[in-house]
């Protein structure tokens, strides 16, 4: 009997996996080959975020603590749901999108109803809220509009359409994201989920179902976030998941490791311990809002390629602002329109250019205010020689012929990038289109 017990303990020991957070890199892809034009701002004004960090006003400890408390409530909110709470106007947009106008493959060929109707049928929406499971992501994963890996576009021959604007790429989730599972696709490969900042379809293999015991252990009110980008978790020395800045990890009771979720063969979640190879990869949340910290963090985003909806392991404009501010305890949702509602809005719409600039410099807080125009959102850094300066993941600058000068990455500019060019459309400049300051 004693030998049997020892053998059992040995088996448990050997099958227990070791998870380690290590230096990593984003896999190079087609997104790295997109045009990346340079405008004068990128040479004329300081490109080091540290230059502007001296202009910040620190949060009071109480203020940051309250914001962080709200962040945690919103982050774990899906585990409180008993039914889908998606607003009616947001629900079903993907079906309207593909049925009202033609959709295309990347090569310009139209996708026929015989194909996209199968996607709609696979969504199995009559089964909505029939499962009502609680779950968690076990790795970095994409969130799709429909339960298919297929991409679909508007007419690629038109400006601003085609690659990389895959409208099936709704968002992406970090590891350890709490989810509400409404139901599964007909083929059982996809789950329709509601996370804190986005909803859509994720691969079943990328999530695990959680129970009350798991939730009690995981929600320990002591959290950290990664502060270095493109890390990798290794499981028993094998690559396991990409980790971006802004991924949340509960801190273990002994304060020496972090908690992550794994998935067993039945699809249930188990808590594992994660060790960070370097303590500077991750920090207790919320990170202190200091010049040193905002500089270090902002540099992690600078020059990253533009990734629509988090595609190709990159970010778009709203993912950049969400992941940057999240580390400091400020919660933001998926897209620019929702993010504009997440803070206190100050209208700048209709102001003439000089007055708008002055109001931004007066009202916006460096590194903790956003500037919003429908379809785009930017992080305000401060001023340089009386000009407001922003960091933003910017696809491109509208030209007079309606095409765009593609910048295609996260850059630091004034509110008039490309103003030295005669082909830039004046009315489309950021300074003329921005509508709101969003403060926290």
N, C-alpha and C positions, 0 to 999 in steps of 0.2 A: 504493500500500500504506500509506504514511504517513497519507494522508487517511482511509483505512478505519480504522486504529488510533485516530486521533483521534476519529473519529465514534463508534466503539465506546465509548471512554472517556466521551464526552459523553453517550451514551445511558445508561450506567451511572450517571453523576452525576445526570441528570435524574430517573431513576426511583427514586433512593434517597430514602426518606421521612425526614422529620424528626419526631421524637417529643419532645414537651415536656410536662412535668408542671406544671399550672397550678392556680390557685385554682378551685374549682368549687362545686357544690352538689348535694344530693340532689334528684331530681325529686319534687315534691309528688304525693301519691297519696291514695287512700282511707284509708290508714292514719293520715293526719294529721287525719282527721275523726272518729276514734274518741274516746269519752269519755276525759277526762283529769282525774279527780277529784283534789282536793287534801285531804290530811289534815294534822292539826296539826303533825306532825313536820316537814313541809316549810316551816313558818313558825317553828317553835319552836327547831330546832337549826340550826347553821350549814350552809348549802348550798354554801359555797365549799370545795372539797377542800383548799385551801391551809391551812385551819384545822387539819386533822388531819395534814397532811404533816409538821408539826414533830415528830410522835410517831414517825416511822420510825426504824428501826435499819438503817444501810447494810449491804449485802452486803460481805463481804470480796472483793477483786478475784479471788482464787483461786476462791471459791465461785461467783461470778457467771460466771466464765470456764468452769467445769466445767458449770454449768447450760446455758450457751449452746452449748457443744460438743455436749451431749446434744440440745438443740433442733435443731441442724443435722443431726445424725444421723437424727433422727426425721422431719424435714422432707423430706429427700432419700431416705428409705427406699423409697418406691415404685419408684425407679429400680434398686433392688437385687433386687426381686421377680422370681421366675420363674413364680409361680402365685398365684392369689388366696389370701390368708391370713385371710379373714374368719372369725371364730369361728362355729361351727355354730349357736349359739343366736341369733346376730345375722343369719344368712343367711336370706333368704326371708321376713323378717318382713312385707314389704309384701304378699305374696300371701296370707299368713294374715290380715292385717289386712282386706283387701277381700273375702275369701271367707267369713269366719266370721260377720261381722255386716254389716248393711246399711250401705252408704256412700251419701252424698247429694251433690247439687249444692248450691250456696249458697242456691238458692231453696227448698230443702227437699224437692225431688223426688228419689226414690231413683234411683241409677244401676244399671241392670239388668245381669245377667250378660253379655248380648250385647255390652255396651260394655266392661266391664272385662276380659272374657276376651280381647278384641282387644288390650288393653294387655299382658296376660300373654303372649299369643302373640308380640307384637312384641318382648318382652324376649329371646326367642330363647335361653333359658338353657341349652339343650342344647349351645350353642356356647361355653359358658364356657371360658376359658383357651385358646381356639383361635388367638387373635391374639398375645397376650403382648407387646404393643408398649409402648414407653416414650413418654410424651408430656408436654405442659406446657400450662397454660391461657394463652391469649393475651389474655384480658380477664377482668374480673369476671364470674362466671357462677353460675347456680343449679344445684344438685345435686338431681335428682328421684329419688323412690323407684321410679317406673316411667317408661318411655320415652314420655312424653306431656306436653304442656303443660297438660293438663286438671287442674283442682283436684278433690279429693274430701275430704269431711268426714264426721264422725259427725253424728248428728241435730242440725241447727242449732236445733231448738226446745228443746234441753236446755242447761242452764247449762254454760258453759265449752267449748261446741262451736260449729261454724259459723265464719264469718269472724272473725278472720283465720287460724284453725287448719286450714290446708290440709295434710293429711297426705301429700300428694305432694311437699311442699317439705321435702326432707330436710336440706339445708344450702345454703351458698354457698361458692364459692372465690374467693380473691383472684386477681389476675393472677400469673403466674410460679409457679404451684403444680405441682410434679412429680407425674406420674400414672403408674400402671400401667393399661394398657388390656387388659381381658380379652377383649372381643368387641364387636360392633356389633349394634344392633337390626335386625330384618328390613327395616325401611324405610331403613336406613343413615343415618338422621338423628341417631341417638344412640349414644354410646359408654358402655359399662359400665366405670367406672373406680374405682380405689382410690387415694385421696390419703392424706396422712399423718394427717389427723384425721377423715376422713369417706369414705364410698363411696356410689356411686349412678350415676345417668344424667346425662350432660351433653351439650349439643348439640355435634355433631361440628365445627360451624363455630367453636366457642369454644376448640378445642384444636388443637395441632399435634404431629406425631410428631417425636421427637428421636433422634439417633444418638449414637454414642460421642464423636465430635468435638465435638458441641454440648455434651454433658454435661461433658466435660473443660474446655471454655471457660467454662461457666456456673457450675460448682462451683469457684469460685476462693478459697473460705475468707475472703472479705472482703465482708461483706454490710451493707446498710442497710435500714431499715424506715421507712415513712411514719409521721409523728407528728402529722399534721394530717388530720382526717377530711373525707370527701366532696370529694376533689380530682378532677381530670379529666386524663387523658392526651389530648393533641391530636396527631393525625397530620396533618402538613401543614396545620395550623390548623383541622382538622375534629375534632370530638369523637370520641374513640376508645374510652375506657373510664372508668368510675367507679373511683376508687381510695379505699379506706377505710384508716383507721389499721391498721397491722399487715401491710401488703403488703410482701413482701421483694424487694429488688433487689440483685444483685451489683454491686459498685463496679468501675468500669472501671480498667484498668491505670494510666491517667494520672491517676486520682483526680478527674477533672473531670466525669464523667457516670456513668450507671448502665446496666445491661443489662436488656433485656426481650426476650421472644420474639415473633416475628411468624410468620405462616403464609403459605406460598406457594400457588400454584394447585393443587399436588399434595398439599397438606396437610402439608408438611414444615416444620419450625421453622427459623428463622434468627435470629441474634442481632442486635439493633438497639441503638443508643445512645439513651439518654433523658437529656434535660437538664432539670434542675429550675429553674423560673423563680425560685423563692425557696429559698435553702439551708435555711431553717427548716422546710420541708415534710418533710424527711427527715433521718435521723440514722444514723450508724454503729451497728450492733447488736453487743453489747447496749448500750442506753442506760444511762448511769450512774444508779444508784438514789439520787437526791438529792431533797430536798424540792421544789426548783424543778421538776425533771423530772416527778415524780409528780403535782404540781399541774397543770402544763401539760397532761399527757396525760389525766388524769382529766376535765378540763374539756371535752375533745373528745367524751366519751361522754354527759355530763350532759344530760338532757332529750331524748335521741333517742327517737323513737317505738318502741314494741315491735314488732319484726318477727320473727314465728315462723319459725325455720329460716333466718334471714337474708333473709326475703322483703321486698319493697318497698324494697330497698336499705337496710334497717335491721338491727337485731340483736335476738336474744333474750338471755336471761340468760347462757347459756354462751358465746355469741359475744362478749359484752362482756368477760367475764373472760379469754377466750382472747386477744383482740386487745390488751387492756391489758397482760397479763403477758408476752405474746410479745415485745413491744418490749424488755423487760428480760432477755430470754433464757430465759424459762420456757415450755416447751412444754405445751400443753393440747389435749385431743381435743375432739370435737364436742359431746357433751352432758354434762349435769351429773353423771350417774352415772359416766361415764368419767373426768371431771375429778376426781371425788372419789378416784379410784385413781391419779391422776398425781402426787400429792404424799404427804407423810407424814400419816396420819390420826390424829387424837386424838378419841376418843369423848366426846361430851357427852350422849349419849342417856340419858334417864331421870332426869337431874338436875332438881331443883326450880329454879324460875325464878331466885332470887337466886344460887344456887350455879353455875348455868349461866353467868350473866352474868359472875361473878367469874372463872370458869375461862377464858372467852373472852378477857377483858381480860388475864389472866395469860399465856395460851399463844399467842394469835393475834398475828401480826406485822402492824402496819398496812401496808396497800397490797401485801402479798405473802402474805397468808393468805386462804383462802376459807372460807365457812361453808356447809355442805351439808345439804339435806333432799331426799329423793327428789322429783325434778321441778323443783327450783329450787336455784340456787347464787348466792352473793353475795360481793362483795369487802369484806373488813373494812378500815375506814378508821382506826379508833382509838376513843377514848372521848370523850364529852362529859358532864360532870357525873356521872361514874360509870356512864354508860350506854354499851354498845357501839353503835357507829354503822357502818352499811354503805352501800355504793352498789350498786344492783342494778337490772337491767332487769326490772321487775315488772308483770305483767299486772294483778293486782288482789288485793284483800283479801277473804277469805271472810267472808260474813255469816251470821247465824243462820238465815236462810231458804234457805241453800245457794247463793244467787246471789253475785256478786262486785261489790265497789265497784271499778270499773276505774280504775287509775292509768295504765296503758298507756304507760309510758316509763321511762327511766333516772332514778332518783331517789335521794336520800340520806335515810335514815330511821334510827330506832332499830330494835330487834328487835320492837317492838310498834306498827307503824304502824296508825293508826286507833284506838288504845286509848281515845281521848276519846269514841268513838261507842258508843252502847248497843246498836247492831245488829251489832257485830262479834263473830264467833264466837271465844270465848276459846281453845278447844282447837286452833284453826287458826292462831293467831298464830305467827309465826316462832320466837319464843323458846321456844314449847312443842313445836315440831315439828323444830327443827334437831337433827341427829344427830352431825355431825362437824365438827371444825376440820381444814382441809387446809393444811398448811404447806409452805413451800419455803425 
